[in-house]
Amino acid sequence: MTQDEFEALLHDTSKQINEPISWVENPAHAPTVEFRVSVESDEGYPIFVKGSYNKLIQTLTYVLIHR
């Protein structure tokens, strides 16, 4: 991805999540709960958001991933 492509993705205000976010437990990463949802946009970028929350140390992480 070029810098110009990154800037276009970053500034695209049509990005949105159109599905419910459901936090689920993952036994392999206990005591963390996680979610993963697709991000839709007018440009059709192949991106999704992955989130995790560790209940024990109360850390919250979100990552925007470009496939």
CHARMM-style PDB file with segment names, atoms N, HN, CA, C and O in Angstrom:
ATOM      1  N   MET     1       0.840  -1.160   0.000  1.00  0.00      PROA
ATOM      2  CA  MET     1       0.000   0.000   0.000  1.00  0.00      PROA
ATOM      3  C   MET     1       0.894   1.235   0.000  1.00  0.00      PROA
ATOM      4  O   MET     1       1.820   1.350   0.804  1.00  0.00      PROA
ATOM      5  N   THR     2       0.607   2.135  -0.897  1.00  0.00      PROA
ATOM      6  HN  THR     2      -0.145   2.042  -1.549  1.00  0.00      PROA
ATOM      7  CA  THR     2       1.391   3.372  -0.965  1.00  0.00      PROA
ATOM      8  C   THR     2       0.901   4.362   0.094  1.00  0.00      PROA
ATOM      9  O   THR     2      -0.166   4.182   0.680  1.00  0.00      PROA
ATOM     10  N   GLN     3       1.680   5.387   0.326  1.00  0.00      PROA
ATOM     11  HN  GLN     3       2.547   5.533  -0.150  1.00  0.00      PROA
ATOM     12  CA  GLN     3       1.282   6.423   1.272  1.00  0.00      PROA
ATOM     13  C   GLN     3      -0.002   7.112   0.808  1.00  0.00      PROA
ATOM     14  O   GLN     3      -0.873   7.418   1.623  1.00  0.00      PROA
ATOM     15  N   ASP     4      -0.120   7.356  -0.500  1.00  0.00      PROA
ATOM     16  HN  ASP     4       0.587   7.108  -1.161  1.00  0.00      PROA
ATOM     17  CA  ASP     4      -1.330   7.985  -1.029  1.00  0.00      PROA
ATOM     18  C   ASP     4      -2.559   7.104  -0.818  1.00  0.00      PROA
ATOM     19  O   ASP     4      -3.630   7.604  -0.475  1.00  0.00      PROA
ATOM     20  N   GLU     5      -2.408   5.779  -1.025  1.00  0.00      PROA
ATOM     21  HN  GLU     5      -1.538   5.373  -1.303  1.00  0.00      PROA
ATOM     22  CA  GLU     5      -3.517   4.857  -0.785  1.00  0.00      PROA
ATOM     23  C   GLU     5      -3.908   4.838   0.694  1.00  0.00      PROA
ATOM     24  O   GLU     5      -5.090   4.798   1.034  1.00  0.00      PROA
ATOM     25  N   PHE     6      -2.896   4.866   1.567  1.00  0.00      PROA
ATOM     26  HN  PHE     6      -1.936   4.898   1.291  1.00  0.00      PROA
ATOM     27  CA  PHE     6      -3.156   4.906   2.999  1.00  0.00      PROA
ATOM     28  C   PHE     6      -3.912   6.175   3.383  1.00  0.00      PROA
ATOM     29  O   PHE     6      -4.879   6.122   4.143  1.00  0.00      PROA
ATOM     30  N   GLU     7      -3.472   7.302   2.862  1.00  0.00      PROA
ATOM     31  HN  GLU     7      -2.687   7.345   2.245  1.00  0.00      PROA
ATOM     32  CA  GLU     7      -4.131   8.579   3.154  1.00  0.00      PROA
ATOM     33  C   GLU     7      -5.583   8.570   2.666  1.00  0.00      PROA
ATOM     34  O   GLU     7      -6.471   9.072   3.355  1.00  0.00      PROA
ATOM     35  N   ALA     8      -5.824   8.006   1.491  1.00  0.00      PROA
ATOM     36  HN  ALA     8      -5.103   7.598   0.931  1.00  0.00      PROA
ATOM     37  CA  ALA     8      -7.190   7.933   0.959  1.00  0.00      PROA
ATOM     38  C   ALA     8      -8.061   7.069   1.868  1.00  0.00      PROA
ATOM     39  O   ALA     8      -9.196   7.440   2.167  1.00  0.00      PROA
ATOM     40  N   LEU     9      -7.548   5.930   2.307  1.00  0.00      PROA
ATOM     41  HN  LEU     9      -6.627   5.628   2.064  1.00  0.00      PROA
ATOM     42  CA  LEU     9      -8.282   5.056   3.218  1.00  0.00      PROA
ATOM     43  C   LEU     9      -8.557   5.763   4.539  1.00  0.00      PROA
ATOM     44  O   LEU     9      -9.673   5.706   5.056  1.00  0.00      PROA
ATOM     45  N   LEU    10      -7.561   6.416   5.077  1.00  0.00      PROA
ATOM     46  HN  LEU    10      -6.654   6.461   4.658  1.00  0.00      PROA
ATOM     47  CA  LEU    10      -7.685   7.109   6.351  1.00  0.00      PROA
ATOM     48  C   LEU    10      -8.746   8.205   6.305  1.00  0.00      PROA
ATOM     49  O   LEU    10      -9.510   8.374   7.256  1.00  0.00      PROA
ATOM     50  N   HSD    11      -8.794   8.940   5.217  1.00  0.00      PROA
ATOM     51  HN  HSD    11      -8.173   8.803   4.445  1.00  0.00      PROA
ATOM     52  CA  HSD    11      -9.696  10.089   5.112  1.00  0.00      PROA
ATOM     53  C   HSD    11     -11.059   9.762   4.494  1.00  0.00      PROA
ATOM     54  O   HSD    11     -11.892  10.654   4.330  1.00  0.00      PROA
ATOM     55  N   ASP    12     -11.289   8.509   4.157  1.00  0.00      PROA
ATOM     56  HN  ASP    12     -10.612   7.785   4.291  1.00  0.00      PROA
ATOM     57  CA  ASP    12     -12.569   8.101   3.587  1.00  0.00      PROA
ATOM     58  C   ASP    12     -13.629   8.095   4.692  1.00  0.00      PROA
ATOM     59  O   ASP    12     -13.602   7.230   5.567  1.00  0.00      PROA
ATOM     60  N   THR    13     -14.547   9.036   4.659  1.00  0.00      PROA
ATOM     61  HN  THR    13     -14.569   9.739   3.948  1.00  0.00      PROA
ATOM     62  CA  THR    13     -15.570   9.151   5.704  1.00  0.00      PROA
ATOM     63  C   THR    13     -16.758   8.225   5.480  1.00  0.00      PROA
ATOM     64  O   THR    13     -17.699   8.229   6.274  1.00  0.00      PROA
ATOM     65  N   SER    14     -16.732   7.430   4.409  1.00  0.00      PROA
ATOM     66  HN  SER    14     -15.968   7.427   3.764  1.00  0.00      PROA
ATOM     67  CA  SER    14     -17.842   6.507   4.176  1.00  0.00      PROA
ATOM     68  C   SER    14     -17.667   5.183   4.924  1.00  0.00      PROA
ATOM     69  O   SER    14     -18.571   4.347   4.891  1.00  0.00      PROA
ATOM     70  N   LYS    15     -16.537   4.968   5.593  1.00  0.00      PROA
ATOM     71  HN  LYS    15     -15.803   5.647   5.620  1.00  0.00      PROA
ATOM     72  CA  LYS    15     -16.298   3.720   6.325  1.00  0.00      PROA
ATOM     73  C   LYS    15     -17.327   3.579   7.440  1.00  0.00      PROA
ATOM     74  O   LYS    15     -17.599   4.528   8.176  1.00  0.00      PROA
ATOM     75  N   GLN    16     -17.901   2.368   7.554  1.00  0.00      PROA
ATOM     76  HN  GLN    16     -17.681   1.597   6.956  1.00  0.00      PROA
ATOM     77  CA  GLN    16     -18.866   2.116   8.628  1.00  0.00      PROA
ATOM     78  C   GLN    16     -18.965   0.628   8.925  1.00  0.00      PROA
ATOM     79  O   GLN    16     -18.657  -0.218   8.086  1.00  0.00      PROA
ATOM     80  N   ILE    17     -19.402   0.335  10.137  1.00  0.00      PROA
ATOM     81  HN  ILE    17     -19.652   1.022  10.819  1.00  0.00      PROA
ATOM     82  CA  ILE    17     -19.660  -1.035  10.569  1.00  0.00      PROA
ATOM     83  C   ILE    17     -21.170  -1.215  10.531  1.00  0.00      PROA
ATOM     84  O   ILE    17     -21.907  -0.462  11.169  1.00  0.00      PROA
ATOM     85  N   ASN    18     -21.633  -2.217   9.780  1.00  0.00      PROA
ATOM     86  HN  ASN    18     -21.035  -2.829   9.261  1.00  0.00      PROA
ATOM     87  CA  ASN    18     -23.061  -2.437   9.601  1.00  0.00      PROA
ATOM     88  C   ASN    18     -23.554  -3.744  10.198  1.00  0.00      PROA
ATOM     89  O   ASN    18     -24.570  -4.286   9.762  1.00  0.00      PROA
ATOM     90  N   GLU    19     -22.847  -4.246  11.181  1.00  0.00      PROA
ATOM     91  HN  GLU    19     -22.022  -3.806  11.535  1.00  0.00      PROA
ATOM     92  CA  GLU    19     -23.258  -5.476  11.844  1.00  0.00      PROA
ATOM     93  C   GLU    19     -23.025  -5.313  13.339  1.00  0.00      PROA
ATOM     94  O   GLU    19     -22.190  -4.509  13.752  1.00  0.00      PROA
ATOM     95  N   PRO    20     -23.758  -6.070  14.154  1.00  0.00      PROA
ATOM     96  CA  PRO    20     -23.572  -5.976  15.602  1.00  0.00      PROA
ATOM     97  C   PRO    20     -22.173  -6.437  16.001  1.00  0.00      PROA
ATOM     98  O   PRO    20     -21.615  -7.362  15.410  1.00  0.00      PROA
ATOM     99  N   ILE    21     -21.630  -5.787  16.996  1.00  0.00      PROA
ATOM    100  HN  ILE    21     -22.083  -5.036  17.476  1.00  0.00      PROA
ATOM    101  CA  ILE    21     -20.346  -6.203  17.563  1.00  0.00      PROA
ATOM    102  C   ILE    21     -20.646  -7.116  18.737  1.00  0.00      PROA
ATOM    103  O   ILE    21     -21.304  -6.716  19.697  1.00  0.00      PROA
ATOM    104  N   SER    22     -20.164  -8.337  18.653  1.00  0.00      PROA
ATOM    105  HN  SER    22     -19.630  -8.662  17.872  1.00  0.00      PROA
ATOM    106  CA  SER    22     -20.383  -9.322  19.711  1.00  0.00      PROA
ATOM    107  C   SER    22     -19.035  -9.749  20.289  1.00  0.00      PROA
ATOM    108  O   SER    22     -18.200 -10.340  19.605  1.00  0.00      PROA
ATOM    109  N   TRP    23     -18.854  -9.436  21.546  1.00  0.00      PROA
ATOM    110  HN  TRP    23     -19.532  -8.956  22.102  1.00  0.00      PROA
ATOM    111  CA  TRP    23     -17.636  -9.853  22.233  1.00  0.00      PROA
ATOM    112  C   TRP    23     -17.778 -11.327  22.609  1.00  0.00      PROA
ATOM    113  O   TRP    23     -18.792 -11.734  23.176  1.00  0.00      PROA
ATOM    114  N   VAL    24     -16.759 -12.122  22.289  1.00  0.00      PROA
ATOM    115  HN  VAL    24     -15.936 -11.792  21.828  1.00  0.00      PROA
ATOM    116  CA  VAL    24     -16.788 -13.554  22.611  1.00  0.00      PROA
ATOM    117  C   VAL    24     -15.509 -13.941  23.342  1.00  0.00      PROA
ATOM    118  O   VAL    24     -14.440 -13.375  23.115  1.00  0.00      PROA
ATOM    119  N   GLU    25     -15.655 -14.911  24.213  1.00  0.00      PROA
ATOM    120  HN  GLU    25     -16.524 -15.370  24.396  1.00  0.00      PROA
ATOM    121  CA  GLU    25     -14.493 -15.421  24.936  1.00  0.00      PROA
ATOM    122  C   GLU    25     -13.716 -16.377  24.042  1.00  0.00      PROA
ATOM    123  O   GLU    25     -14.299 -17.131  23.264  1.00  0.00      PROA
ATOM    124  N   ASN    26     -12.424 -16.337  24.159  1.00  0.00      PROA
ATOM    125  HN  ASN    26     -11.950 -15.725  24.791  1.00  0.00      PROA
ATOM    126  CA  ASN    26     -11.549 -17.240  23.428  1.00  0.00      PROA
ATOM    127  C   ASN    26     -10.720 -17.992  24.465  1.00  0.00      PROA
ATOM    128  O   ASN    26      -9.827 -17.405  25.076  1.00  0.00      PROA
ATOM    129  N   PRO    27     -10.997 -19.275  24.676  1.00  0.00      PROA
ATOM    130  CA  PRO    27     -10.272 -20.035  25.703  1.00  0.00      PROA
ATOM    131  C   PRO    27      -8.750 -19.979  25.547  1.00  0.00      PROA
ATOM    132  O   PRO    27      -8.023 -20.068  26.537  1.00  0.00      PROA
ATOM    133  N   ALA    28      -8.277 -19.836  24.339  1.00  0.00      PROA
ATOM    134  HN  ALA    28      -8.867 -19.763  23.535  1.00  0.00      PROA
ATOM    135  CA  ALA    28      -6.832 -19.771  24.113  1.00  0.00      PROA
ATOM    136  C   ALA    28      -6.226 -18.460  24.610  1.00  0.00      PROA
ATOM    137  O   ALA    28      -5.016 -18.374  24.820  1.00  0.00      PROA
ATOM    138  N   HSD    29      -7.067 -17.437  24.800  1.00  0.00      PROA
ATOM    139  HN  HSD    29      -8.050 -17.507  24.630  1.00  0.00      PROA
ATOM    140  CA  HSD    29      -6.580 -16.125  25.235  1.00  0.00      PROA
ATOM    141  C   HSD    29      -7.260 -15.641  26.514  1.00  0.00      PROA
ATOM    142  O   HSD    29      -7.333 -14.436  26.756  1.00  0.00      PROA
ATOM    143  N   ALA    30      -7.761 -16.574  27.337  1.00  0.00      PROA
ATOM    144  HN  ALA    30      -7.702 -17.553  27.140  1.00  0.00      PROA
ATOM    145  CA  ALA    30      -8.451 -16.198  28.576  1.00  0.00      PROA
ATOM    146  C   ALA    30      -7.534 -15.339  29.440  1.00  0.00      PROA
ATOM    147  O   ALA    30      -6.339 -15.626  29.500  1.00  0.00      PROA
ATOM    148  N   PRO    31      -8.020 -14.318  30.101  1.00  0.00      PROA
ATOM    149  CA  PRO    31      -9.405 -13.888  30.268  1.00  0.00      PROA
ATOM    150  C   PRO    31      -9.828 -12.793  29.276  1.00  0.00      PROA
ATOM    151  O   PRO    31     -10.547 -11.863  29.640  1.00  0.00      PROA
ATOM    152  N   THR    32      -9.387 -12.910  28.056  1.00  0.00      PROA
ATOM    153  HN  THR    32      -8.803 -13.665  27.760  1.00  0.00      PROA
ATOM    154  CA  THR    32      -9.678 -11.899  27.049  1.00  0.00      PROA
ATOM    155  C   THR    32     -10.949 -12.230  26.270  1.00  0.00      PROA
ATOM    156  O   THR    32     -11.213 -13.389  25.949  1.00  0.00      PROA
ATOM    157  N   VAL    33     -11.733 -11.186  25.973  1.00  0.00      PROA
ATOM    158  HN  VAL    33     -11.518 -10.245  26.234  1.00  0.00      PROA
ATOM    159  CA  VAL    33     -12.866 -11.322  25.061  1.00  0.00      PROA
ATOM    160  C   VAL    33     -12.505 -10.571  23.789  1.00  0.00      PROA
ATOM    161  O   VAL    33     -11.759  -9.593  23.827  1.00  0.00      PROA
ATOM    162  N   GLU    34     -13.043 -11.037  22.648  1.00  0.00      PROA
ATOM    163  HN  GLU    34     -13.649 -11.832  22.616  1.00  0.00      PROA
ATOM    164  CA  GLU    34     -12.634 -10.486  21.354  1.00  0.00      PROA
ATOM    165  C   GLU    34     -13.829 -10.312  20.426  1.00  0.00      PROA
ATOM    166  O   GLU    34     -14.886 -10.912  20.622  1.00  0.00      PROA
ATOM    167  N   PHE    35     -13.636  -9.479  19.416  1.00  0.00      PROA
ATOM    168  HN  PHE    35     -12.777  -8.992  19.257  1.00  0.00      PROA
ATOM    169  CA  PHE    35     -14.606  -9.389  18.324  1.00  0.00      PROA
ATOM    170  C   PHE    35     -13.864  -9.118  17.029  1.00  0.00      PROA
ATOM    171  O   PHE    35     -12.713  -8.680  17.032  1.00  0.00      PROA
ATOM    172  N   ARG    36     -14.543  -9.386  15.923  1.00  0.00      PROA
ATOM    173  HN  ARG    36     -15.477  -9.741  15.920  1.00  0.00      PROA
ATOM    174  CA  ARG    36     -14.022  -9.086  14.590  1.00  0.00      PROA
ATOM    175  C   ARG    36     -15.220  -8.758  13.702  1.00  0.00      PROA
ATOM    176  O   ARG    36     -16.155  -9.552  13.600  1.00  0.00      PROA
ATOM    177  N   VAL    37     -15.192  -7.585  13.057  1.00  0.00      PROA
ATOM    178  HN  VAL    37     -14.432  -6.940  13.140  1.00  0.00      PROA
ATOM    179  CA  VAL    37     -16.277  -7.172  12.168  1.00  0.00      PROA
ATOM    180  C   VAL    37     -15.701  -6.525  10.907  1.00  0.00      PROA
ATOM    181  O   VAL    37     -14.646  -5.891  10.936  1.00  0.00      PROA
ATOM    182  N   SER    38     -16.416  -6.703   9.818  1.00  0.00      PROA
ATOM    183  HN  SER    38     -17.273  -7.218   9.795  1.00  0.00      PROA
ATOM    184  CA  SER    38     -16.028  -6.075   8.555  1.00  0.00      PROA
ATOM    185  C   SER    38     -16.359  -4.594   8.589  1.00  0.00      PROA
ATOM    186  O   SER    38     -17.301  -4.162   9.252  1.00  0.00      PROA
ATOM    187  N   VAL    39     -15.563  -3.826   7.859  1.00  0.00      PROA
ATOM    188  HN  VAL    39     -14.797  -4.177   7.319  1.00  0.00      PROA
ATOM    189  CA  VAL    39     -15.809  -2.395   7.699  1.00  0.00      PROA
ATOM    190  C   VAL    39     -16.178  -2.169   6.241  1.00  0.00      PROA
ATOM    191  O   VAL    39     -15.422  -2.528   5.339  1.00  0.00      PROA
ATOM    192  N   GLU    40     -17.328  -1.581   6.017  1.00  0.00      PROA
ATOM    193  HN  GLU    40     -17.942  -1.290   6.750  1.00  0.00      PROA
ATOM    194  CA  GLU    40     -17.785  -1.303   4.657  1.00  0.00      PROA
ATOM    195  C   GLU    40     -17.484   0.153   4.303  1.00  0.00      PROA
ATOM    196  O   GLU    40     -17.419   1.023   5.171  1.00  0.00      PROA
ATOM    197  N   SER    41     -17.304   0.390   3.006  1.00  0.00      PROA
ATOM    198  HN  SER    41     -17.358  -0.317   2.301  1.00  0.00      PROA
ATOM    199  CA  SER    41     -17.068   1.751   2.532  1.00  0.00      PROA
ATOM    200  C   SER    41     -17.509   1.850   1.079  1.00  0.00      PROA
ATOM    201  O   SER    41     -17.679   0.838   0.399  1.00  0.00      PROA
ATOM    202  N   ASP    42     -17.689   3.069   0.615  1.00  0.00      PROA
ATOM    203  HN  ASP    42     -17.550   3.891   1.167  1.00  0.00      PROA
ATOM    204  CA  ASP    42     -18.048   3.282  -0.786  1.00  0.00      PROA
ATOM    205  C   ASP    42     -16.970   2.751  -1.725  1.00  0.00      PROA
ATOM    206  O   ASP    42     -17.274   2.301  -2.829  1.00  0.00      PROA
ATOM    207  N   GLU    43     -15.727   2.801  -1.294  1.00  0.00      PROA
ATOM    208  HN  GLU    43     -15.480   3.166  -0.396  1.00  0.00      PROA
ATOM    209  CA  GLU    43     -14.606   2.341  -2.121  1.00  0.00      PROA
ATOM    210  C   GLU    43     -14.418   0.828  -2.062  1.00  0.00      PROA
ATOM    211  O   GLU    43     -13.711   0.263  -2.896  1.00  0.00      PROA
ATOM    212  N   GLY    44     -15.038   0.166  -1.091  1.00  0.00      PROA
ATOM    213  HN  GLY    44     -15.613   0.624  -0.413  1.00  0.00      PROA
ATOM    214  CA  GLY    44     -14.942  -1.292  -0.985  1.00  0.00      PROA
ATOM    215  C   GLY    44     -13.596  -1.791  -0.495  1.00  0.00      PROA
ATOM    216  O   GLY    44     -13.144  -2.858  -0.911  1.00  0.00      PROA
ATOM    217  N   TYR    45     -12.954  -1.043   0.374  1.00  0.00      PROA
ATOM    218  HN  TYR    45     -13.321  -0.176   0.712  1.00  0.00      PROA
ATOM    219  CA  TYR    45     -11.666  -1.484   0.922  1.00  0.00      PROA
ATOM    220  C   TYR    45     -11.822  -2.834   1.630  1.00  0.00      PROA
ATOM    221  O   TYR    45     -12.822  -3.051   2.314  1.00  0.00      PROA
ATOM    222  N   PRO    46     -10.859  -3.738   1.480  1.00  0.00      PROA
ATOM    223  CA  PRO    46     -10.932  -5.026   2.173  1.00  0.00      PROA
ATOM    224  C   PRO    46     -10.379  -4.898   3.598  1.00  0.00      PROA
ATOM    225  O   PRO    46      -9.269  -5.347   3.885  1.00  0.00      PROA
ATOM    226  N   ILE    47     -11.170  -4.278   4.489  1.00  0.00      PROA
ATOM    227  HN  ILE    47     -12.072  -3.913   4.256  1.00  0.00      PROA
ATOM    228  CA  ILE    47     -10.695  -4.032   5.850  1.00  0.00      PROA
ATOM    229  C   ILE    47     -11.691  -4.568   6.881  1.00  0.00      PROA
ATOM    230  O   ILE    47     -12.881  -4.724   6.611  1.00  0.00      PROA
ATOM    231  N   PHE    48     -11.153  -4.842   8.070  1.00  0.00      PROA
ATOM    232  HN  PHE    48     -10.186  -4.715   8.290  1.00  0.00      PROA
ATOM    233  CA  PHE    48     -11.981  -5.233   9.200  1.00  0.00      PROA
ATOM    234  C   PHE    48     -11.361  -4.698  10.482  1.00  0.00      PROA
ATOM    235  O   PHE    48     -10.183  -4.340  10.515  1.00  0.00      PROA
ATOM    236  N   VAL    49     -12.164  -4.648  11.531  1.00  0.00      PROA
ATOM    237  HN  VAL    49     -13.120  -4.939  11.504  1.00  0.00      PROA
ATOM    238  CA  VAL    49     -11.705  -4.215  12.845  1.00  0.00      PROA
ATOM    239  C   VAL    49     -11.702  -5.427  13.763  1.00  0.00      PROA
ATOM    240  O   VAL    49     -12.650  -6.212  13.794  1.00  0.00      PROA
ATOM    241  N   LYS    50     -10.624  -5.557  14.499  1.00  0.00      PROA
ATOM    242  HN  LYS    50      -9.855  -4.919  14.473  1.00  0.00      PROA
ATOM    243  CA  LYS    50     -10.504  -6.622  15.487  1.00  0.00      PROA
ATOM    244  C   LYS    50     -10.272  -5.936  16.834  1.00  0.00      PROA
ATOM    245  O   LYS    50      -9.410  -5.066  16.964  1.00  0.00      PROA
ATOM    246  N   GLY    51     -11.052  -6.342  17.824  1.00  0.00      PROA
ATOM    247  HN  GLY    51     -11.751  -7.049  17.719  1.00  0.00      PROA
ATOM    248  CA  GLY    51     -10.906  -5.748  19.147  1.00  0.00      PROA
ATOM    249  C   GLY    51     -10.707  -6.819  20.194  1.00  0.00      PROA
ATOM    250  O   GLY    51     -11.152  -7.956  20.036  1.00  0.00      PROA
ATOM    251  N   SER    52     -10.033  -6.445  21.265  1.00  0.00      PROA
ATOM    252  HN  SER    52      -9.672  -5.522  21.394  1.00  0.00      PROA
ATOM    253  CA  SER    52      -9.861  -7.372  22.386  1.00  0.00      PROA
ATOM    254  C   SER    52      -9.868  -6.587  23.693  1.00  0.00      PROA
ATOM    255  O   SER    52      -9.415  -5.445  23.762  1.00  0.00      PROA
ATOM    256  N   TYR    53     -10.388  -7.229  24.712  1.00  0.00      PROA
ATOM    257  HN  TYR    53     -10.756  -8.157  24.657  1.00  0.00      PROA
ATOM    258  CA  TYR    53     -10.421  -6.635  26.043  1.00  0.00      PROA
ATOM    259  C   TYR    53      -9.986  -7.690  27.041  1.00  0.00      PROA
ATOM    260  O   TYR    53     -10.595  -8.756  27.132  1.00  0.00      PROA
ATOM    261  N   ASN    54      -8.934  -7.394  27.788  1.00  0.00      PROA
ATOM    262  HN  ASN    54      -8.440  -6.528  27.714  1.00  0.00      PROA
ATOM    263  CA  ASN    54      -8.443  -8.293  28.821  1.00  0.00      PROA
ATOM    264  C   ASN    54      -9.069  -7.850  30.145  1.00  0.00      PROA
ATOM    265  O   ASN    54      -8.742  -6.789  30.677  1.00  0.00      PROA
ATOM    266  N   LYS    55      -9.965  -8.674  30.659  1.00  0.00      PROA
ATOM    267  HN  LYS    55     -10.231  -9.536  30.227  1.00  0.00      PROA
ATOM    268  CA  LYS    55     -10.703  -8.337  31.885  1.00  0.00      PROA
ATOM    269  C   LYS    55      -9.796  -8.271  33.102  1.00  0.00      PROA
ATOM    270  O   LYS    55     -10.060  -7.506  34.030  1.00  0.00      PROA
ATOM    271  N   LEU    56      -8.734  -9.060  33.107  1.00  0.00      PROA
ATOM    272  HN  LEU    56      -8.520  -9.681  32.353  1.00  0.00      PROA
ATOM    273  CA  LEU    56      -7.851  -9.128  34.269  1.00  0.00      PROA
ATOM    274  C   LEU    56      -7.060  -7.830  34.451  1.00  0.00      PROA
ATOM    275  O   LEU    56      -7.011  -7.283  35.552  1.00  0.00      PROA
ATOM    276  N   ILE    57      -6.448  -7.344  33.388  1.00  0.00      PROA
ATOM    277  HN  ILE    57      -6.488  -7.789  32.493  1.00  0.00      PROA
ATOM    278  CA  ILE    57      -5.625  -6.134  33.497  1.00  0.00      PROA
ATOM    279  C   ILE    57      -6.305  -4.906  32.891  1.00  0.00      PROA
ATOM    280  O   ILE    57      -5.710  -3.831  32.818  1.00  0.00      PROA
ATOM    281  N   GLN    58      -7.562  -5.076  32.457  1.00  0.00      PROA
ATOM    282  HN  GLN    58      -8.045  -5.950  32.516  1.00  0.00      PROA
ATOM    283  CA  GLN    58      -8.407  -4.009  31.936  1.00  0.00      PROA
ATOM    284  C   GLN    58      -7.732  -3.215  30.806  1.00  0.00      PROA
ATOM    285  O   GLN    58      -7.637  -1.989  30.847  1.00  0.00      PROA
ATOM    286  N   THR    59      -7.268  -3.964  29.798  1.00  0.00      PROA
ATOM    287  HN  THR    59      -7.345  -4.960  29.764  1.00  0.00      PROA
ATOM    288  CA  THR    59      -6.695  -3.320  28.615  1.00  0.00      PROA
ATOM    289  C   THR    59      -7.613  -3.556  27.425  1.00  0.00      PROA
ATOM    290  O   THR    59      -8.141  -4.651  27.233  1.00  0.00      PROA
ATOM    291  N   LEU    60      -7.789  -2.523  26.646  1.00  0.00      PROA
ATOM    292  HN  LEU    60      -7.361  -1.633  26.802  1.00  0.00      PROA
ATOM    293  CA  LEU    60      -8.659  -2.548  25.483  1.00  0.00      PROA
ATOM    294  C   LEU    60      -7.830  -2.214  24.251  1.00  0.00      PROA
ATOM    295  O   LEU    60      -7.083  -1.235  24.242  1.00  0.00      PROA
ATOM    296  N   THR    61      -7.966  -3.037  23.203  1.00  0.00      PROA
ATOM    297  HN  THR    61      -8.573  -3.832  23.210  1.00  0.00      PROA
ATOM    298  CA  THR    61      -7.178  -2.850  21.987  1.00  0.00      PROA
ATOM    299  C   THR    61      -8.087  -2.970  20.775  1.00  0.00      PROA
ATOM    300  O   THR    61      -8.922  -3.871  20.699  1.00  0.00      PROA
ATOM    301  N   TYR    62      -7.917  -2.047  19.819  1.00  0.00      PROA
ATOM    302  HN  TYR    62      -7.239  -1.315  19.880  1.00  0.00      PROA
ATOM    303  CA  TYR    62      -8.598  -2.117  18.536  1.00  0.00      PROA
ATOM    304  C   TYR    62      -7.557  -2.045  17.430  1.00  0.00      PROA
ATOM    305  O   TYR    62      -6.594  -1.283  17.515  1.00  0.00      PROA
ATOM    306  N   VAL    63      -7.763  -2.853  16.385  1.00  0.00      PROA
ATOM    307  HN  VAL    63      -8.546  -3.472  16.316  1.00  0.00      PROA
ATOM    308  CA  VAL    63      -6.843  -2.847  15.260  1.00  0.00      PROA
ATOM    309  C   VAL    63      -7.660  -2.817  13.969  1.00  0.00      PROA
ATOM    310  O   VAL    63      -8.602  -3.593  13.807  1.00  0.00      PROA
ATOM    311  N   LEU    64      -7.298  -1.928  13.061  1.00  0.00      PROA
ATOM    312  HN  LEU    64      -6.533  -1.298  13.193  1.00  0.00      PROA
ATOM    313  CA  LEU    64      -7.906  -1.873  11.737  1.00  0.00      PROA
ATOM    314  C   LEU    64      -6.970  -2.622  10.798  1.00  0.00      PROA
ATOM    315  O   LEU    64      -5.814  -2.236  10.631  1.00  0.00      PROA
ATOM    316  N   ILE    65      -7.470  -3.700  10.181  1.00  0.00      PROA
ATOM    317  HN  ILE    65      -8.410  -4.014  10.316  1.00  0.00      PROA
ATOM    318  CA  ILE    65      -6.613  -4.562   9.374  1.00  0.00      PROA
ATOM    319  C   ILE    65      -7.049  -4.537   7.915  1.00  0.00      PROA
ATOM    320  O   ILE    65      -8.227  -4.705   7.600  1.00  0.00      PROA
ATOM    321  N   HSD    66      -6.082  -4.325   7.037  1.00  0.00      PROA
ATOM    322  HN  HSD    66      -5.126  -4.188   7.293  1.00  0.00      PROA
ATOM    323  CA  HSD    66      -6.300  -4.349   5.602  1.00  0.00      PROA
ATOM    324  C   HSD    66      -5.905  -5.735   5.110  1.00  0.00      PROA
ATOM    325  O   HSD    66      -4.757  -6.153   5.260  1.00  0.00      PROA
ATOM    326  N   ARG    67      -6.865  -6.445   4.520  1.00  0.00      PROA
ATOM    327  HN  ARG    67      -7.797  -6.105   4.398  1.00  0.00      PROA
ATOM    328  CA  ARG    67      -6.574  -7.802   4.068  1.00  0.00      PROA
ATOM    329  C   ARG    67      -5.579  -7.739   2.956  1.00  0.00      PROA
ATOM    330  OT1 ARG    67      -5.186  -8.776   2.420  1.00  0.00      PROA
TER     331      ARG     67
END
